[in-house]
């Protein structure tokens, strides 16, 4: 198959103001929950590239027009239960200010002995909701999933891409190498929000070239369970390749009146 290689830099955050069972991959959202605001001592860091077209094909010129997906698989090769931490860092335009949503707080996941998790694009988007009471609805995002661990892990990124209206055309699998960085990280406390609550902003902002002069969609449902605002209902997005009637239990949807 064709191979999809490293992605280019992402558009700036200009305009954006204001983890499980042994030997199988499961969604990160099903990872064993832990108490918030705890500290984790880590010795290894991994920075896995992520590039995700969430609501619309990538079309602002930073990447070739098309649909991109990333899944990061994390495996605990030891015989001990461990806690790891992860955050998302958006790639911004060189020289620009990072903005209030450039780097998310850390989230924790527990890995059982020989256990593994898979973190999808929609899990990654969930890192941005809420932050200080604000959720970000991404048309697409690009950056890094930064993983901190007390032990060496197996971290692999799986990248697929396709034409806007086609099936998968390319796939690449990349093993992420660790850096040995000793650090104690704080897990961000969860911010409870009622369904439809909290301020929501679009990224890129509305009227951006990223939407191809079309009204941006509002993402809902999926693994992260994004709610719709009052007066709107979450329905399946007919333009994507995920069908809830054919086993796609965690398909994202769009909000409609």
C-alpha positions in Angstrom: 0.0 0.0 0.0 0.9 3.6 -0.3 2.5 5.0 2.8 1.5 8.1 4.5 4.5 9.9 6.0 5.1 12.6 8.5 2.6 15.4 8.3 3.4 19.1 7.9 2.8 21.9 10.4 -0.7 22.8 11.5 -2.6 26.1 11.1 -2.2 28.5 14.0 -4.7 28.9 16.8 -5.4 32.3 15.6 -9.0 33.1 16.2 -9.3 30.7 19.1 -9.5 32.8 22.0 -11.3 33.6 24.8 -7.2 3.4 28.7 -8.6 -2.6 29.5 -8.0 -6.3 29.4 -4.8 -8.3 28.9 -3.6 -8.8 25.4 -6.3 -6.8 23.6 -6.9 -3.2 22.6 -9.9 -1.4 24.0 -11.0 2.3 23.7 -9.2 4.6 26.0 -12.5 5.9 27.2 -13.1 2.4 28.8 -9.8 2.5 30.7 -10.0 2.0 34.4 -10.7 5.4 36.0 -8.6 6.7 38.8 -9.0 9.5 41.4 -8.5 13.0 39.9 -5.7 15.3 40.8 -3.1 12.6 41.7 0.6 12.8 41.0 2.4 10.2 38.8 6.1 9.7 38.8 7.3 9.0 35.3 10.6 8.2 33.6 9.8 7.8 29.9 8.1 10.2 27.5 6.6 9.4 24.0 5.4 11.9 21.5 3.1 10.2 19.0 2.1 12.2 15.9 -1.7 12.6 15.4 -3.6 14.0 12.5 -7.4 13.8 12.4 -10.1 14.9 10.0 -13.1 14.9 12.4 -16.0 16.7 10.7 -14.8 17.5 7.2 -12.0 16.5 4.8 -8.8 18.4 5.4 -8.8 21.2 2.8 -7.1 24.3 4.1 -3.8 23.7 2.4 -1.7 22.5 5.3 -2.3 18.9 4.2 -3.5 17.4 0.9 -7.3 17.4 0.7 -8.6 14.1 2.1 -9.7 12.3 5.3 -7.1 11.4 7.9 -7.3 9.1 10.9 -4.9 8.2 13.7 -4.9 5.5 16.3 -2.2 5.3 19.0 -1.8 1.8 20.6 -0.1 1.6 24.0 1.1 -1.7 25.4 2.4 -2.4 28.9 5.1 -5.2 28.4 5.6 -5.7 32.2 4.0 -8.0 34.7 2.9 -5.1 36.9 -0.1 -2.8 36.9 0.9 0.7 36.1 -0.6 4.2 35.7 0.3 6.4 32.7 -0.5 10.0 31.8 -1.2 11.5 28.4 -2.0 15.0 27.1 -2.4 16.5 23.6 -0.3 19.3 22.2 -1.7 21.0 19.1 0.8 22.0 16.4 0.6 25.7 15.8 2.0 27.9 13.0 5.7 28.6 13.5 6.1 31.9 15.4 2.5 32.1 16.6 1.3 32.3 20.1 0.0 28.9 21.3 -3.4 30.2 22.6 -5.4 28.9 25.5 -6.0 25.4 24.1 -2.5 24.6 22.8 -1.8 22.0 25.4 -4.4 20.0 27.4 -4.2 18.9 31.0 -3.0 15.3 31.6 -5.4 12.4 31.7 -4.7 9.1 33.4 -5.1 5.5 32.3 -4.3 2.2 34.1 -2.6 -0.5 32.2 -2.8 -4.0 33.5 0.1 -6.5 33.1 0.4 -7.2 29.4 -2.6 -4.9 28.8 -3.0 -2.4 26.0 -5.2 0.5 25.0 -6.0 2.2 21.7 -6.5 6.0 21.6 -8.5 7.2 18.5 -9.0 10.6 17.0 -12.3 11.0 18.9 -10.6 10.2 22.2 -7.9 12.8 21.3 -10.6 15.4 20.6 -12.2 14.5 24.0 -9.1 15.9 25.7 -10.3 19.4 24.8 -13.7 19.1 26.5 -14.0 20.8 28.9 -11.1 23.0 29.6 -12.0 25.9 31.9 -15.6 25.2 31.0 -15.0 25.4 27.3 -15.2 22.6 24.7 -13.5 22.7 21.3 -15.4 21.2 18.3 -12.7 20.3 15.8 -13.2 20.1 12.0 -9.7 18.6 12.1 -6.7 18.7 14.5 -3.0 18.0 14.2 -0.3 17.7 16.8 1.1 15.2 19.3 -0.2 12.8 21.9 2.4 13.1 24.7 2.5 10.0 26.9 4.3 9.8 30.2 5.1 6.4 31.9 7.1 5.0 34.8 8.2 2.1 32.6 9.2 1.6 29.0 6.2 0.9 26.8 5.4 -0.3 23.3 3.8 2.8 21.6 2.7 2.5 17.9 0.9 5.0 15.8 -1.4 3.7 13.0 -2.2 6.3 10.3 -4.8 5.9 7.5 -5.9 8.3 4.8 -8.3 8.3 2.0 -9.8 10.4 -0.7 -12.7 12.5 0.4 -15.3 10.1 -1.0 -13.3 6.9 -1.1 -12.1 3.9 0.9 -8.8 3.6 2.7 -6.0 4.4 0.3 -2.9 4.4 2.5 -1.8 3.1 5.9 1.4 3.6 7.8 2.5 2.1 11.1 5.2 3.9 13.1 6.8 2.7 16.4 7.4 5.7 18.7 10.7 5.8 20.4 11.0 6.9 24.1 12.9 9.7 25.7 14.1 9.1 29.2 12.8 12.2 31.1 12.1 11.9 34.8 9.1 14.0 35.8 6.2 14.0 38.2 3.0 15.0 36.4 -0.3 16.0 37.9 -3.5 14.5 36.5 -6.1 17.1 35.6 -9.3 16.9 37.6 -12.4 16.1 35.6 -14.7 19.1 34.9 -18.3 17.9 35.2 -20.6 19.4 32.7 -24.3 18.9 32.0 -25.3 17.6 28.5 -25.2 20.5 26.2 -23.6 22.7 28.9 -20.4 24.7 28.7 -19.4 27.1 26.1 -18.4 25.5 22.7 -16.1 27.0 20.1 -15.3 25.8 16.6 -11.8 25.2 15.5 -10.9 26.3 13.0 -13.2 29.3 13.5 -16.3 29.6 11.3 -15.8 31.2 7.9 -12.3 29.6 7.8 -11.1 28.2 4.4 -11.0 24.8 6.2 -14.7 24.4 5.7 -14.7 25.1 2.0 -17.2 27.9 2.4 -19.7 25.5 4.0 -21.3 25.8 7.4 -19.2 23.7 9.9 -20.9 20.6 11.4 -21.3 20.2 15.1 -19.8 16.8 16.2 -21.7 14.8 18.9 -21.8 11.2 20.3 -18.9 8.9 19.5 -16.7 7.4 22.1 -16.4 10.6 24.0 -20.2 11.1 24.0 -20.2 14.7 23.0 -23.7 16.2 23.6 -25.7 18.5 21.4 -26.8 22.0 22.6 -30.4 22.6 23.6 -32.8 22.4 20.6 -30.6 20.0 18.6 -30.5 16.2 18.3 -27.5 13.9 17.6 -27.9 11.8 14.4 -25.5 9.7 12.4 -23.3 11.5 9.9 -24.1 10.1 6.5 -20.9 11.5 5.0 -18.5 9.4 7.1 -17.6 5.7 6.8 -18.9 4.6 10.2 -22.3 2.9 10.2 -24.0 2.3 13.6 -26.2 -0.3 11.9 -23.1 -2.3 11.0 -21.3 -2.6 14.2 -20.2 1.1 14.6 -21.4 1.5 18.1 -19.1 4.5 18.8 -19.8 6.4 15.5 -19.7 10.1 15.9 -22.7 12.0 14.8 -23.7 15.6 13.9 -26.2 17.9 15.6 -29.3 18.9 13.7 -32.3 20.9 14.6 
